């Protein structure tokens, strides 16, 4: 697969909206689950029902956890973290461009490891996923700081 970022061995982020072939390729590469952060009605890619059908046919567990800028808050991230805990890993995560998927993965891992916000953003940057200049990066930093008790 091209255009992917490996956050860690269990969290692989696509920097694109996967099509049917990409989902099959993710399954053949050993992914056990796929998480779609695209909201219903976003342009491009498979419809949510079609993506679920293709993913499950390929043997992947499927979670649709839509994220938009207007609904991103601590509760939304915490709910995702609980859902992520229930999914077989490794997990293939995606949104339209990968920013939301990468941000959600970084926040989950940061909370699990006790990273502060600067560490979370640095870990993402070290893996080729730089959110430091994006609005969502500001939220990632603040969320990780809150979970780290800062």
N, C-alpha and C positions, 0 to 999 in steps of 0.2 A: 504494500500500500504506500502511496506517496502522500505527501502533505499531512503527516501525522506527527504528533508530539507525544513522546512517552513521558508522562509525569512521574510514574514509577511502574514497577512490573505489573501492577494491577489496574492502572488507570491510563488508557491510551485515548488521546483526543484527536479527532479528525478536524482539520482546518477547512472542511468543506461539508456540504450536505451529501451524504452517501446515497448512491443509487442502488439498485438491486444487486449489481455486480460487486460493489464495494461491501455490501452487507454479507454476501456470500464469501467474499475474500476475507473479511474479518473473522467469520466463523472458521474458515479453513486455516487461518493463522493462529487459532487457539483461543479466540475471544469466547467467553461464555455468555455474556450479556451485552445488550446495547441500551444506552440511555439517550433519548431524544429530548433536547431542551427547546426545540422549536415550538412556537405557539401555533394553534390551529389557524389556518388561513395565511400563514407565511408563504410567500412565493417561492417556487423552486422545490425540487425534491419530490419524493413520493408523498402522497397523502398519509396522514397518521395511520388510518386503518390499513392502507397498503403496506406501509413500512412495517407495521406489527406483523402482518401476514408473512411478508418476505423474511423478516428476522426469525420468526418462529419456525417457518419452513426450513430455514438454514440451521435450526437447532439452537438459536440464541434465545435467552430470556429477554423480555422486552419491558422497558419502563418508559413511559412518556411523562416527563416532568417539565411542563412548559415554564419558561422564564422570560419575562419581559422587564424592561427597565422600570416600569411603573409598579410591578409587583415584587420586586426583589427586596426582601427584608430578612431579618434574622430567622423568623419562623419558617419562611420558605426554604432557606438553606438548611435549617435544622431538620425539616421534614424530609428533604432530599437525603441528608446524611443517614437518617433512619432507614429510608428505602434502600440506599446503597448497601447498608449492612446486610440486607436480606438477599442481595443479588449474588449469584455465583460469579467469581472473578477468574480471570481478568475481565474488565469492563471496557467496552468501546463507547466513548461518549461523543456526542456531536450536537451542534447547533448549526446555524447557517454558515458562519465563518469560523466557528470554534472558540470564539471569545467567551461566550456564556458557558460553554462546556468546560473550557479550561479554567475559568474563574470558579465554577462550582466544584470542580475536582480539587483545585488548590485550596479552597476554603475547607472542604471535607478533610483533606490531608493535614492542613494546618491545625485544625481543631483537634484531630486525633494525636498529633505529635507535639502540641503545645507551642507551635510556632507563633511568633508575633507577626504583625502585618508586613514589616520590612523583610523578614525572613521568608514569608510566603511569596512575596513578589520576587525576591532574589532567587528562590528555588525555581519559580516559573521561568524567569529570565535565563537562568543557567541551563534550562532544558529547551530553550528556544521559543518560549512563550512569554513575551514581554507585555504586561498589562499596565506598566507604570505610568504611561501617558494617557490611558483611557479612563473614562468615568467609572467603568466597572472595576478598574484597578483600585480606585479610591475606596469603593465599597469592600473589596477583598481585604485591603489593608485594615480598614476599620473593624470589619467582622473578626479577622484573626486577632487583632489587638483586644477586642472585647472578650473573645473566648480564652485568650491567654491571661486575662485578668488585668490588662493595662488600662 
